[in-house]
Amino acid sequence: MKCGVAILFFLITTHLQGQNEFAATAFYNEFRKIYADAQEGFVKNKGAKKMSEFEDLVDEYKVKWLLPLADSGKIVFPVTGIPYVLYYFEPSKTRLKVDQRGVYLRDAVSTAFNKPLYTITETTMINNYPYSDTWYFTEQGESRKSFAAFRQTIFYNNGKYHLSFEIRGKIP
């Protein structure tokens, strides 16, 4: 009996870990709302101004709307270039777990965007740890990173792997 319960617990746990935590109507709706606001220059999502360690290069603001499952976020207005909102997700000591969350996030963004997205991923090693960027494009064949609609990054910092996601906006 104990063996059967252990096997059942293992199967249920494995099944739950295999589900895309981002694949939910709440994520899709909030993503669409944030993306629409980004295209208007972050008029509604922009909160109070934050202190930035790069005051001469960017203005940073608190977000009013967090992307579901994100731990934190900020809106960045660079001196040159386009503004973007950057969301951070729960870090993990396990690279595989963060990589899987990244795949799930990419799938959910593709579903929520409801139009074809084309990606380019680059991975480099920094201090023997992989640093990975994925840029999402709306036009097939586009490779200029500044034309990406979204950017997803996986990086290692302070003993943990981190996942961030950027939604690029328009200049107001």
C-alpha positions as CSV (number, residue, x, y, z in Angstrom):
1,M,0.0,0.0,0.0
2,K,2.8,2.4,0.9
3,C,4.5,1.8,-2.4
4,G,1.3,2.5,-4.3
5,V,0.8,5.8,-2.4
6,A,4.4,6.8,-3.1
7,I,4.0,6.0,-6.8
8,L,0.7,7.9,-7.0
9,F,2.3,10.9,-5.2
10,F,5.3,10.8,-7.6
11,L,3.0,10.7,-10.7
12,I,0.8,13.6,-9.4
13,T,3.9,15.7,-8.6
14,T,5.5,15.0,-12.0
15,H,2.2,15.9,-13.7
16,L,1.9,19.2,-11.8
17,Q,5.5,20.2,-12.5
18,G,4.9,19.6,-16.2
19,Q,2.0,22.1,-16.5
20,N,2.7,25.6,-17.8
21,E,2.0,27.9,-14.9
22,F,1.7,30.9,-17.3
23,A,-1.0,29.3,-19.4
24,A,-3.9,31.0,-17.9
25,T,-6.5,33.5,-18.9
26,A,-5.4,35.9,-16.2
27,F,-1.9,35.9,-17.7
28,Y,-3.1,36.4,-21.2
29,N,-5.4,39.3,-20.3
30,E,-2.9,41.1,-18.1
31,F,-0.2,40.6,-20.8
32,R,-2.4,42.1,-23.5
33,K,-3.3,45.1,-21.2
34,I,0.3,45.8,-20.4
35,Y,1.3,45.4,-24.1
36,A,-1.4,47.8,-25.2
37,D,-0.3,50.4,-22.6
38,A,3.3,49.9,-23.8
39,Q,2.3,50.9,-27.3
40,E,0.8,54.1,-25.8
41,G,4.0,55.0,-24.0
42,F,3.2,53.4,-20.6
43,V,0.6,56.1,-19.7
44,K,-1.4,53.9,-17.4
45,N,1.2,51.5,-16.0
46,K,3.7,54.1,-15.0
47,G,3.9,54.7,-11.2
48,A,6.0,56.9,-9.1
49,K,9.6,57.7,-10.1
50,K,12.3,55.4,-8.6
51,M,15.9,56.1,-7.8
52,S,18.2,54.6,-10.4
53,E,21.8,53.8,-10.2
54,F,22.1,55.2,-13.7
55,E,20.3,58.5,-13.3
56,D,22.2,60.1,-16.2
57,L,21.1,57.4,-18.6
58,V,17.6,56.3,-17.6
59,D,14.5,57.3,-15.7
60,E,12.9,54.4,-13.8
61,Y,9.3,54.2,-12.5
62,K,7.4,51.7,-10.4
63,V,4.9,49.6,-12.3
64,K,1.2,49.7,-11.3
65,W,0.5,46.3,-13.0
66,L,2.6,43.3,-12.4
67,L,2.7,40.6,-15.0
68,P,1.2,37.5,-13.3
69,L,3.8,35.4,-11.5
70,A,6.3,38.2,-11.7
71,D,7.9,39.2,-8.4
72,S,8.7,42.8,-9.3
73,G,9.0,45.1,-12.2
74,K,10.0,48.6,-13.4
75,I,9.4,50.8,-16.3
76,V,12.6,52.3,-17.9
77,F,12.8,55.4,-20.1
78,P,16.4,55.5,-21.5
79,V,17.8,58.8,-22.6
80,T,18.1,57.4,-26.1
81,G,16.0,54.5,-27.3
82,I,12.6,53.2,-26.6
83,P,11.0,52.7,-23.1
84,Y,10.3,49.3,-21.8
85,V,8.8,47.5,-18.8
86,L,11.0,44.9,-17.2
87,Y,9.6,42.1,-15.0
88,Y,11.6,39.7,-12.8
89,F,10.5,36.2,-11.8
90,E,11.3,34.0,-8.8
91,P,15.0,32.9,-9.0
92,S,16.1,29.4,-8.5
93,K,19.4,27.6,-7.7
94,T,18.6,25.2,-10.5
95,R,19.2,26.2,-14.1
96,L,16.9,23.6,-15.5
97,K,13.9,25.0,-13.5
98,V,14.5,28.5,-14.7
99,D,15.0,27.3,-18.3
100,Q,11.7,25.4,-18.1
101,R,9.9,28.5,-16.8
102,G,11.5,30.5,-19.7
103,V,10.0,28.0,-22.2
104,Y,6.6,28.2,-20.5
105,L,6.8,32.0,-20.5
106,R,7.7,32.0,-24.2
107,D,4.7,29.7,-25.0
108,A,2.3,31.9,-23.0
109,V,3.5,35.1,-24.6
110,S,3.0,33.5,-28.1
111,T,-0.5,32.5,-27.1
112,A,-1.4,35.9,-25.6
113,F,0.1,37.9,-28.5
114,N,-2.1,35.9,-30.9
115,K,0.2,36.6,-33.9
116,P,3.3,34.8,-35.1
117,L,6.4,35.6,-33.1
118,Y,9.9,34.8,-34.3
119,T,12.8,34.4,-31.9
120,I,16.5,34.6,-31.8
121,T,18.4,33.3,-28.8
122,E,22.0,34.0,-28.0
123,T,23.9,32.4,-25.1
124,T,27.3,33.5,-23.8
125,M,29.4,32.3,-20.9
126,I,30.1,34.9,-18.1
127,N,32.3,33.6,-15.3
128,N,31.5,30.0,-16.3
129,Y,27.8,30.6,-16.1
130,P,25.5,30.9,-19.2
131,Y,23.8,34.2,-19.9
132,S,21.0,33.8,-22.4
133,D,18.9,36.4,-24.3
134,T,15.9,35.7,-26.4
135,W,14.5,38.4,-28.6
136,Y,10.9,38.1,-30.0
137,F,10.2,39.7,-33.3
138,T,6.9,40.3,-35.1
139,E,8.5,40.2,-38.6
140,Q,10.1,37.0,-39.9
141,G,13.7,37.5,-40.9
142,E,14.2,40.5,-38.6
143,S,17.4,40.3,-36.6
144,R,18.0,43.8,-35.4
145,K,17.6,43.5,-31.7
146,S,16.4,47.1,-31.3
147,F,13.3,46.0,-33.4
148,A,12.4,43.2,-31.0
149,A,8.9,43.5,-29.4
150,F,10.0,41.5,-26.3
151,R,13.2,40.3,-24.7
152,Q,13.6,37.4,-22.3
153,T,16.8,37.0,-20.3
154,I,18.2,34.1,-18.1
155,F,21.2,35.0,-16.0
156,Y,23.2,33.9,-12.9
157,N,23.6,36.2,-10.0
158,N,24.4,35.7,-6.3
159,G,24.1,31.9,-6.4
160,K,20.8,31.8,-8.3
161,Y,19.5,31.8,-11.8
162,H,17.1,34.6,-12.7
163,L,14.5,35.0,-15.4
164,S,13.4,38.5,-16.6
165,F,11.0,39.6,-19.3
166,E,10.9,42.9,-21.1
167,I,8.0,44.4,-23.0
168,R,9.1,47.2,-25.3
169,G,7.0,50.2,-25.8
170,K,6.7,53.4,-27.9
171,I,8.0,56.8,-27.2
172,P,5.1,58.9,-25.8
